[in-house]
């Protein structure tokens, strides 16, 4: 059992996954998120500091929700955040589409080993009708 203290209120709770917040504080944070989401929906031109002040939430928390892709800027909005790799302005998440593709290709190539080219003549003579042992 993984027991921790809540970062917000200090209560002891059984930690499972995610932020180190007790269930009561998680519910409270979710309610704050819903308020921010509603405010952003109603005030489409609002910037981040304005939303933070109106909803009484920390600016860094709003940036965290944007990085987690829970909130995102409208397509026609001039506001954005920087991609963590190349610095391009993006609407949500941590990486732009180009960097995501490069990361995915890099991971895919590291997982699947490169195929070696064997001489077909050598392979056919090697594999003949021999008995194989496991």
N, CA, C and O of each residue as an XYZ file, in Angstrom:
536
protein
N       0.852     -1.164      0.000
C       0.000      0.000      0.000
C       0.903      1.235      0.000
O       1.871      1.299      0.758
N       0.588      2.206     -0.845
C       1.364      3.432     -0.973
C       0.609      4.572     -0.294
O      -0.358      5.090     -0.852
N       1.031      4.960      0.882
C       0.358      6.001      1.655
C       1.177      7.281      1.553
O       2.390      7.271      1.764
N       0.505      8.384      1.227
C       1.181      9.680      1.097
C       0.343     10.777      1.747
O      -0.824     10.580      2.085
N       0.969     11.925      1.907
C       0.266     13.112      2.386
C      -0.166     13.941      1.188
O       0.583     14.085      0.222
N      -1.365     14.479      1.252
C      -1.903     15.332      0.196
C      -1.068     16.615      0.124
O      -0.760     17.214      1.154
N      -0.702     17.036     -1.099
C       0.083     18.252     -1.275
C      -0.690     19.497     -0.880
O      -0.105     20.503     -0.479
N      -2.005     19.423     -0.998
C      -2.818     20.612     -0.756
C      -3.241     20.747      0.708
O      -3.054     21.799      1.318
N      -3.808     19.682      1.263
C      -4.362     19.789      2.621
C      -3.533     19.049      3.673
O      -3.718     19.280      4.868
N      -2.632     18.172      3.259
C      -1.776     17.468      4.202
C      -2.351     16.181      4.766
O      -1.679     15.503      5.543
N      -3.576     15.824      4.398
C      -4.173     14.576      4.897
C      -3.445     13.361      4.339
O      -2.894     13.406      3.240
N      -3.449     12.280      5.103
C      -2.871     11.021      4.663
C      -3.925     10.269      3.852
O      -5.092     10.200      4.238
N      -3.489      9.702      2.711
C      -4.418      8.943      1.867
C      -3.658      7.863      1.128
O      -2.429      7.891      1.065
N      -4.384      6.913      0.568
C      -3.810      5.819     -0.208
C      -3.593      6.314     -1.634
O      -4.551      6.490     -2.387
N      -2.340      6.537     -2.001
C      -1.989      7.066     -3.319
C      -2.024      5.952     -4.348
O      -1.459      4.879     -4.136
N      -2.700      6.218     -5.482
C      -2.763      5.237     -6.552
C      -2.013      5.741     -7.782
O      -1.050      5.112     -8.221
N      -2.450      6.879     -8.344
C      -1.862      7.378     -9.581
C      -2.220      8.839     -9.759
O      -3.223      9.301     -9.216
N      -1.418      9.571    -10.508
C      -1.725     10.960    -10.814
C      -1.139     11.918     -9.803
O      -0.168     11.602     -9.117
N      -1.747     13.105     -9.718
C      -1.209     14.093     -8.771
C      -1.364     13.609     -7.336
O      -2.258     12.824     -7.021
N      -0.479     14.092     -6.478
C      -0.489     13.658     -5.078
C      -1.515     14.505     -4.320
O      -1.167     15.371     -3.517
N      -2.783     14.225     -4.603
C      -3.907     14.898     -3.954
C      -4.865     13.853     -3.420
O      -5.097     12.822     -4.052
N      -5.420     14.129     -2.245
C      -6.411     13.213     -1.673
C      -7.684     13.284     -2.519
O      -7.859     14.234     -3.282
N      -8.570     12.302     -2.397
C      -9.797     12.306     -3.200
C     -10.626     13.584     -3.038
O     -11.200     14.067     -4.015
N     -10.699     14.139     -1.828
C     -11.478     15.364     -1.615
C     -10.862     16.533     -2.381
O     -11.589     17.313     -2.997
N      -9.554     16.666     -2.353
C      -8.881     17.750     -3.068
C      -8.949     17.538     -4.580
O      -9.041     18.504     -5.337
N      -8.903     16.270     -5.027
C      -9.064     15.991     -6.457
C     -10.438     16.433     -6.931
O     -10.566     17.030     -8.000
N     -11.474     16.138     -6.135
C     -12.831     16.550     -6.499
C     -12.937     18.070     -6.537
O     -13.579     18.634     -7.423
N     -12.308     18.721     -5.577
C     -12.317     20.187     -5.541
C     -11.591     20.759     -6.766
O     -12.056     21.731     -7.362
N     -10.453     20.160     -7.141
C      -9.699     20.617     -8.305
C     -10.488     20.380     -9.587
O     -10.430     21.191    -10.511
N     -11.214     19.288     -9.646
C     -12.054     19.014    -10.824
C     -13.163     20.045    -10.943
O     -13.507     20.459    -12.050
N     -13.729     20.464     -9.814
C     -14.771     21.504     -9.826
C     -14.183     22.827    -10.316
O     -14.824     23.541    -11.087
N     -12.975     23.155     -9.879
C     -12.302     24.374    -10.344
C     -12.065     24.282    -11.855
O     -12.265     25.257    -12.579
N     -11.636     23.105    -12.323
C     -11.422     22.906    -13.759
C     -12.711     23.134    -14.541
O     -12.701     23.790    -15.582
N     -13.813     22.598    -14.045
C     -15.098     22.786    -14.729
C     -15.478     24.263    -14.777
O     -16.022     24.724    -15.780
N     -15.200     25.014    -13.705
C     -15.481     26.453    -13.694
C     -14.628     27.179    -14.733
O     -15.121     28.052    -15.448
N     -13.350     26.815    -14.814
C     -12.451     27.427    -15.800
C     -12.934     27.109    -17.207
O     -12.973     27.984    -18.072
N     -13.294     25.868    -17.429
C     -13.773     25.435    -18.746
C     -15.029     26.213    -19.146
O     -15.159     26.643    -20.292
N     -15.939     26.389    -18.209
C     -17.171     27.137    -18.469
C     -16.852     28.599    -18.772
O     -17.426     29.182    -19.692
N     -15.937     29.195    -17.999
C     -15.563     30.594    -18.208
C     -14.930     30.776    -19.587
O     -15.256     31.725    -20.300
N     -14.043     29.886    -19.959
C     -13.379     29.971    -21.264
C     -14.400     29.829    -22.387
O     -14.301     30.509    -23.408
N     -15.372     28.956    -22.204
C     -16.411     28.762    -23.222
C     -17.272     30.019    -23.380
O     -17.653     30.381    -24.493
N     -17.573     30.674    -22.266
C     -18.418     31.862    -22.307
C     -17.653     33.110    -22.740
O     -18.247     34.010    -23.334
N     -16.363     33.189    -22.461
C     -15.540     34.349    -22.790
C     -14.427     33.900    -23.736
O     -13.295     33.675    -23.308
N     -14.747     33.774    -24.996
C     -13.828     33.178    -25.968
C     -12.542     33.968    -26.178
O     -11.522     33.374    -26.526
N     -12.551     35.283    -25.981
C     -11.360     36.089    -26.213
C     -10.486     36.272    -24.989
O      -9.517     37.030    -25.035
N     -10.802     35.600    -23.902
C     -10.063     35.789    -22.645
C      -8.670     35.176    -22.744
O      -8.490     34.105    -23.324
N      -7.685     35.874    -22.169
C      -6.336     35.317    -22.124
C      -6.137     34.589    -20.787
O      -7.005     34.626    -19.916
N      -5.001     33.940    -20.642
C      -4.766     33.082    -19.479
C      -4.765     33.857    -18.159
O      -5.423     33.422    -17.214
N      -4.056     34.983    -18.053
C      -4.106     35.712    -16.776
C      -5.516     36.181    -16.411
O      -5.881     36.199    -15.235
N      -6.296     36.555    -17.405
C      -7.674     36.983    -17.152
C      -8.513     35.816    -16.624
O      -9.288     35.980    -15.682
N      -8.359     34.671    -17.218
C      -9.099     33.477    -16.775
C      -8.665     33.101    -15.359
O      -9.499     32.757    -14.522
N      -7.369     33.168    -15.095
C      -6.851     32.813    -13.769
C      -7.412     33.744    -12.705
O      -7.790     33.296    -11.623
N      -7.467     35.033    -13.004
C      -7.987     35.990    -12.039
C      -9.489     35.823    -11.842
O      -9.973     35.876    -10.711
N     -10.225     35.622    -12.920
C     -11.682     35.499    -12.823
C     -12.103     34.236    -12.080
O     -13.095     34.242    -11.351
N     -11.352     33.155    -12.266
C     -11.722     31.873    -11.662
C     -10.952     31.577    -10.384
O     -11.149     30.523     -9.779
N     -10.083     32.482     -9.964
C      -9.294     32.326     -8.750
C      -8.493     31.016     -8.774
O      -8.587     30.185     -7.870
N      -7.709     30.869     -9.836
C      -6.864     29.692    -10.000
C      -5.480     30.169    -10.435
O      -5.351     31.230    -11.046
N      -4.457     29.396    -10.127
C      -3.092     29.745    -10.467
C      -2.873     29.622    -11.984
O      -3.395     28.705    -12.617
N      -2.106     30.542    -12.552
C      -1.802     30.525    -13.986
C      -1.088     29.224    -14.354
O      -1.350     28.650    -15.411
N      -0.192     28.761    -13.493
C       0.542     27.524    -13.768
C      -0.391     26.319    -13.851
O      -0.133     25.391    -14.618
N      -1.473     26.323    -13.072
C      -2.444     25.231    -13.132
C      -3.146     25.229    -14.490
O      -3.395     24.166    -15.059
N      -3.459     26.399    -15.003
C      -4.088     26.491    -16.326
C      -3.126     25.972    -17.393
O      -3.534     25.231    -18.287
N      -1.848     26.358    -17.301
C      -0.849     25.840    -18.250
C      -0.736     24.319    -18.147
O      -0.557     23.647    -19.163
N      -0.837     23.771    -16.951
C      -0.765     22.322    -16.783
C      -1.947     21.655    -17.490
O      -1.772     20.632    -18.153
N      -3.141     22.220    -17.356
C      -4.311     21.652    -18.028
C      -4.173     21.742    -19.540
O      -4.640     20.860    -20.260
N      -3.535     22.802    -20.023
C      -3.304     22.926    -21.468
C      -2.299     21.875    -21.915
O      -2.495     21.237    -22.949
N      -1.227     21.683    -21.153
C      -0.226     20.664    -21.491
C      -0.816     19.256    -21.446
O      -0.411     18.387    -22.218
N      -1.780     19.029    -20.534
C      -2.446     17.723    -20.430
C      -3.511     17.545    -21.500
O      -4.131     16.484    -21.576
N      -3.738     18.556    -22.327
C      -4.745     18.576    -23.395
C      -6.166     18.518    -22.853
O      -7.073     18.034    -23.530
N      -6.360     19.008    -21.639
C      -7.710     19.123    -21.090
C      -8.342     20.433    -21.534
O      -9.560     20.515    -21.686
N      -7.524     21.454    -21.742
C      -7.948     22.740    -22.273
C      -7.150     22.995    -23.537
O      -6.010     22.547    -23.657
N      -7.749     23.721    -24.489
C      -6.975     24.114    -25.657
C      -7.487     25.441    -26.175
O      -8.635     25.820    -25.940
N      -6.623     26.137    -26.880
C      -6.983     27.416    -27.452
C      -7.794     27.191    -28.720
O      -7.631     26.177    -29.398
N      -8.674     28.148    -29.039
C      -9.471     28.060    -30.265
C      -8.543     28.192    -31.471
O      -7.461     28.770    -31.371
N      -8.974     27.652    -32.607
C      -8.150     27.700    -33.816
C      -7.880     29.134    -34.273
O      -6.805     29.423    -34.797
N      -8.842     30.027    -34.078
C      -8.669     31.412    -34.521
C      -8.003     32.286    -33.458
O      -7.829     33.486    -33.673
N      -7.633     31.714    -32.329
C      -7.011     32.464    -31.251
C      -5.545     32.759    -31.577
O      -4.847     31.926    -32.155
N      -5.096     33.937    -31.203
C      -3.697     34.311    -31.400
C      -2.827     33.805    -30.249
O      -1.600     33.843    -30.334
N      -3.456     33.334    -29.179
C      -2.738     32.863    -28.005
C      -2.359     31.398    -28.199
O      -3.125     30.629    -28.779
N      -1.194     31.016    -27.721
C      -0.761     29.628    -27.789
C       0.386     29.412    -26.823
O       0.822     30.335    -26.134
N       0.868     28.178    -26.784
C       2.022     27.843    -25.964
C       3.094     27.270    -26.886
O       2.800     26.869    -28.012
N       4.307     27.233    -26.417
C       5.422     26.780    -27.240
C       5.598     25.270    -27.145
O       5.457     24.673    -26.078
N       5.911     24.670    -28.291
C       6.280     23.249    -28.335
C       7.548     23.082    -27.508
O       8.449     23.917    -27.591
N       7.635     22.029    -26.717
C       8.780     21.830    -25.828
C      10.056     21.464    -26.569
O      11.143     21.575    -26.001
N       9.956     21.031    -27.826
C      11.154     20.679    -28.579
C      11.608     21.787    -29.515
O      12.770     22.193    -29.474
N      10.702     22.287    -30.366
C      11.117     23.243    -31.391
C      10.663     24.672    -31.123
O      11.171     25.597    -31.756
N       9.721     24.881    -30.206
C       9.278     26.229    -29.874
C       8.151     26.766    -30.721
O       7.745     27.912    -30.531
N       7.631     25.993    -31.643
C       6.509     26.413    -32.467
C       5.285     26.630    -31.586
O       5.095     25.920    -30.598
N       4.449     27.614    -31.943
C       3.236     27.880    -31.175
C       2.200     26.788    -31.453
O       1.875     26.500    -32.604
N       1.688     26.185    -30.370
C       0.679     25.133    -30.486
C      -0.525     25.505    -29.630
O      -0.431     26.391    -28.780
N      -1.647     24.840    -29.844
C      -2.889     25.144    -29.144
C      -3.052     24.345    -27.857
O      -3.702     24.821    -26.926
N      -2.488     23.156    -27.777
C      -2.535     22.353    -26.558
C      -1.504     21.241    -26.653
O      -0.958     20.980    -27.725
N      -1.240     20.594    -25.535
C      -0.292     19.488    -25.503
C       1.111     19.965    -25.211
O       1.321     21.097    -24.776
N       2.068     19.090    -25.456
C       3.469     19.419    -25.181
C       4.273     19.598    -26.454
O       5.253     20.343    -26.467
N       3.870     18.918    -27.536
C       4.644     18.931    -28.764
C       3.763     19.267    -29.957
O       2.565     18.986    -29.953
N       4.373     19.878    -30.992
C       3.652     20.138    -32.241
C       3.516     18.824    -33.004
O       4.133     17.823    -32.639
N       2.705     18.827    -34.065
C       2.469     17.601    -34.837
C       3.763     17.061    -35.452
O       3.973     15.849    -35.489
N       4.628     17.957    -35.933
C       5.888     17.529    -36.541
C       6.765     16.809    -35.519
O       7.314     15.746    -35.808
N       6.896     17.385    -34.330
C       7.728     16.769    -33.291
C       7.117     15.466    -32.788
O       7.844     14.521    -32.479
N       5.783     15.405    -32.702
C       5.126     14.156    -32.302
C       5.453     13.050    -33.287
O       5.752     11.926    -32.884
N       5.400     13.363    -34.590
C       5.697     12.363    -35.613
C       7.149     11.908    -35.522
O       7.437     10.717    -35.641
N       8.072     12.861    -35.309
C       9.483     12.497    -35.179
C       9.722     11.614    -33.956
O      10.482     10.648    -34.026
N       9.072     11.946    -32.833
C       9.220     11.122    -31.630
C       8.656      9.724    -31.846
O       9.256      8.733    -31.430
N       7.499      9.650    -32.498
C       6.883      8.345    -32.751
C       7.760      7.507    -33.669
O       7.933      6.311    -33.436
N       8.313      8.119    -34.707
C       9.189      7.376    -35.625
C      10.460      6.924    -34.917
O      10.944      5.816    -35.151
N      10.998      7.776    -34.056
C      12.194      7.402    -33.310
C      11.934      6.233    -32.381
O      12.756      5.324    -32.270
N      10.787      6.258    -31.714
C      10.442      5.152    -30.819
C      10.181      3.874    -31.609
O      10.599      2.786    -31.213
N       9.485      4.025    -32.729
C       9.175      2.845    -33.545
C      10.446      2.206    -34.068
O      10.563      0.980    -34.075
N      11.402      3.016    -34.508
C      12.640      2.453    -35.046
C      13.491      1.823    -33.942
O      14.248      0.890    -34.212
N      13.381      2.311    -32.715
C      14.163      1.710    -31.632
C      13.532      0.416    -31.126
O      14.221     -0.431    -30.558
N      12.244      0.264    -31.327
C      11.565     -0.953    -30.884
C      11.743     -2.087    -31.872
O      12.069     -3.207    -31.476
N      11.533     -1.815    -33.158
C      11.670     -2.861    -34.170
C      13.113     -2.904    -34.636
O      13.633     -1.897    -35.116
N      13.771     -4.047    -34.505
C      15.172     -4.143    -34.922
C      15.283     -4.045    -36.449
O      14.374     -4.432    -37.183
N      16.392     -3.530    -36.890
C      16.627     -3.431    -38.328
C      16.806     -4.829    -38.889
O      17.505     -5.660    -38.309
N      16.166     -5.079    -40.023
C      16.261     -6.396    -40.657
C      17.591     -6.495    -41.388
O      17.979     -5.584    -42.119
N      18.277     -7.599    -41.186
C      19.548     -7.816    -41.868
C      19.289     -8.601    -43.137
O      18.456     -9.507    -43.182
N      20.017     -8.232    -44.146
C      19.875     -8.926    -45.431
C      20.826    -10.118    -45.436
O      22.039     -9.952    -45.310
N      20.265    -11.334    -45.582
C      21.077    -12.539    -45.657
C      21.177    -12.979    -47.101
O      20.293    -12.721    -47.919
N      22.246    -13.631    -47.383
C      22.439    -14.162    -48.725
C      21.446    -15.299    -48.933
O      21.485    -16.282    -48.193
N      20.534    -15.191    -49.946
C      19.513    -16.238    -50.135
C      20.108    -17.616    -50.432
O      19.521    -18.626    -50.042
N      21.247    -17.686    -51.106
C      21.865    -18.980    -51.413
C      22.363    -19.618    -50.122
O      22.163    -20.813    -49.904
N      22.988    -18.857    -49.292
C      23.516    -19.368    -48.031
C      22.394    -19.823    -47.112
O      22.515    -20.840    -46.429
N      21.315    -19.077    -47.097
C      20.194    -19.422    -46.237
C      19.568    -20.745    -46.662
O      19.240    -21.570    -45.808
N      19.398    -20.962    -47.951
C      18.753    -22.197    -48.407
C      19.623    -23.411    -48.100
O      19.091    -24.473    -47.775
N      20.940    -23.284    -48.195
C      21.797    -24.432    -47.889
C      21.888    -24.654    -46.390
O      21.995    -25.792    -45.934
N      21.846    -23.585    -45.628
C      21.949    -23.713    -44.183
C      20.701    -24.373    -43.604
O      20.801    -25.209    -42.706
N      19.521    -24.000    -44.115
C      18.275    -24.490    -43.538
C      17.861    -25.850    -44.086
O      16.916    -26.431    -43.552
N      18.467    -26.365    -45.058
C      18.153    -27.671    -45.662
C      17.219    -28.553    -44.861
O      16.338    -28.044    -44.166
N      17.386    -29.842    -44.939
C      16.528    -30.791    -44.230
C      17.231    -31.320    -42.983
O      17.285    -32.527    -42.748
N      17.761    -30.409    -42.201
C      18.450    -30.829    -40.992
C      17.490    -30.876    -39.819
O      16.463    -30.197    -39.795
N      17.856    -31.698    -38.845
C      17.071    -31.780    -37.625
C      17.436    -30.587    -36.736
O      18.598    -30.190    -36.652
N      16.414    -30.023    -36.072
C      16.649    -28.874    -35.208
C      16.341    -29.250    -33.767
O      15.385    -29.978    -33.500
N      17.125    -28.769    -32.869
C      16.950    -29.021    -31.469
C      16.570    -27.733    -30.763
O      17.086    -26.665    -31.091
N      15.683    -27.828    -29.806
C      15.299    -26.649    -29.031
C      15.973    -26.659    -27.696
O      15.774    -25.743    -26.898
